[in-house]
Amino acid sequence: MDWSKTKTLFIITFLVLNIFLGYQLAQKRDGSQLDLLKEASIDEKLADEEITYETLPKEPKELSYISGKVKIFTEDDVKSLKNQDVNIGTVGVLKSEFQEPVKLSLTDQVKIQQFLKEHIFEGDKYTMWSVDEEAGVVVFVQKYGDYKVFGQSVNISGVIYLYLNEDKEVISYEQTFIPEFEEHEMETLITPIETLESLFNNNHLKSGSHVSKVEIGYYPLVPYSESQLLAPTWHFVIDDKTSFYVNAIEGQIIYKSE
């Protein structure tokens, strides 16, 4: 065995291996730097326009579309509702008037949840969404796990409208409900910063504006339908007054509200 040749072969082999590993490391480093530059470029564009935003959610990374059918209320469903004159003549909608108005504290979450549990069919499946004291309307939306079902403005599913009198007492309400949801295949979500960049690039963010809220939930894709398909949806609130609902899988704006 020629040890001199063998040693030379080992040296050449190690040199080639070191060159390869060095190339791989450089590729990874360059990729990471490009990612940082891309992220910084978004922030730079927003900073140039004096657009600010609250801390963006880091989770979840994946969610699925979900589907369900609107509840068709029956007499058995509403017979336990006391102090109420109930109307279920409209398919999928429960309308009720209280025989005696019910006092409700709009600042005490424990009492609000207690009211829902005691007076509303499956009331514990809902959470407060908005309060308009001037109009006398309180809106609750249904929950799916930890996520809200958005879309109270355009769909009939998973929403409660409470109507108040001048004394802030509940006098009537309307309710829709989705009793069960089915999950579909998990999908990778578009990140909040990517969604924010898309809103900016499409001129939905004005100079000096502030993104005051970002949250993930579900939005129904087909309004006024007994069978509902709901998409994971980013909800962006701009300057505490304008809402954008953006499909978190496909990226398009589903709905905008003032």
Residue pairs with C-beta under 8 A, 6 or more apart in sequence:
39 193
42 193
42 196
42 197
42 200
45 197
45 200
46 52
46 53
46 196
46 200
46 205
49 200
49 205
49 207
49 208
50 207
50 208
51 200
51 205
51 207
51 208
51 209
51 210
51 211
52 210
52 211
53 196
53 210
53 211
53 214
54 211
54 212
54 213
54 214
56 191
56 192
56 193
56 196
56 214
57 192
57 214
57 215
57 216
60 189
60 216
61 188
61 189
62 186
62 187
62 188
62 189
63 186
63 187
63 189
63 216
63 232
63 248
63 249
64 183
64 184
64 185
64 186
64 187
64 232
65 183
65 184
65 185
65 187
65 229
65 230
65 231
65 232
65 249
66 144
66 181
66 182
66 183
66 184
66 218
66 229
66 230
67 181
67 182
67 184
67 227
67 228
67 229
67 230
68 157
68 178
68 179
68 180
68 181
68 182
68 227
68 228
68 230
69 178
69 179
69 180
69 226
69 227
69 228
70 92
70 156
70 157
70 176
70 177
70 178
70 225
70 226
70 227
70 228
71 77
71 92
71 176
71 177
71 178
71 179
72 91
72 92
72 226
73 88
73 92
73 93
73 94
73 121
73 177
74 88
75 88
77 88
77 94
77 121
78 84
78 86
78 88
78 94
78 96
78 121
81 96
81 119
81 121
82 119
83 98
83 99
83 100
83 102
83 119
84 96
84 97
84 98
84 99
84 119
85 96
85 97
85 99
86 94
86 95
86 96
87 94
87 95
87 96
88 94
88 95
91 226
92 156
92 157
92 176
92 226
93 156
93 174
93 175
93 176
94 121
94 174
94 175
94 176
94 177
95 172
95 173
95 174
95 175
96 172
96 173
96 174
96 175
97 171
97 172
98 170
98 171
98 172
101 165
101 167
101 169
101 170
101 171
102 115
102 119
102 169
102 170
103 168
103 169
103 170
104 111
104 112
104 115
104 138
104 162
104 164
104 168
104 169
104 170
105 111
105 112
106 112
106 131
106 133
106 138
106 168
109 128
112 128
113 123
113 124
115 123
115 170
116 123
116 124
116 126
116 140
116 160
117 123
117 124
119 170
120 126
120 160
120 173
120 175
121 175
121 177
122 177
122 179
123 160
125 142
125 143
125 177
126 140
126 141
126 142
126 143
126 158
126 160
127 140
127 141
127 143
127 148
128 138
128 139
128 140
129 139
129 140
129 141
129 148
129 152
130 138
130 139
130 152
131 137
131 138
131 139
132 138
133 164
133 168
136 163
136 164
136 165
136 166
137 161
137 162
137 163
137 164
138 161
138 162
138 164
139 152
139 159
139 160
139 161
139 162
140 159
140 160
140 162
141 148
141 149
141 150
141 152
141 158
141 159
141 160
142 148
142 149
142 157
142 158
142 159
142 177
142 178
143 149
144 181
144 218
144 230
147 216
147 217
147 218
148 215
148 217
148 218
149 157
149 158
149 159
149 178
149 217
149 218
149 219
149 220
149 230
150 217
150 218
150 219
150 233
150 235
150 245
151 157
151 158
151 159
151 219
151 220
151 223
151 245
151 255
152 159
153 255
153 257
154 223
154 255
155 220
155 223
155 224
155 228
156 176
156 223
156 224
157 176
157 177
157 178
157 220
157 228
158 176
158 177
158 178
158 220
159 175
159 176
160 173
160 174
160 175
160 176
161 173
161 174
161 175
162 170
162 172
162 173
163 170
163 171
163 172
163 173
164 170
164 171
165 171
178 228
181 230
187 232
187 249
188 249
189 216
189 232
189 248
189 249
190 234
190 246
190 248
190 249
190 251
192 214
192 234
195 234
195 236
195 246
195 248
195 251
196 205
196 211
196 214
196 236
198 246
198 251
199 205
199 236
199 244
199 246
204 238
204 244
204 253
204 256
205 211
205 238
209 238
209 239
210 238
210 239
211 236
211 237
211 238
212 237
212 238
212 239
212 240
213 235
213 236
213 237
213 240
214 234
214 235
214 236
214 237
215 234
215 235
216 232
216 233
216 234
216 235
216 248
217 232
217 233
217 235
218 230
218 231
218 232
218 233
219 230
219 231
219 233
219 245
219 247
219 254
219 255
220 228
220 229
220 230
221 228
221 229
221 230
221 231
221 254
222 228
222 229
231 247
231 248
231 249
231 250
231 254
232 247
232 248
232 249
233 245
233 246
233 247
233 248
233 254
234 244
234 245
234 246
234 248
235 243
235 244
235 245
235 246
236 243
236 244
236 246
237 243
238 244
241 258
242 256
242 257
242 258
243 255
243 256
243 257
244 253
244 255
244 256
245 253
245 254
245 255
245 256
245 257
246 252
246 253
246 254
247 253
247 254
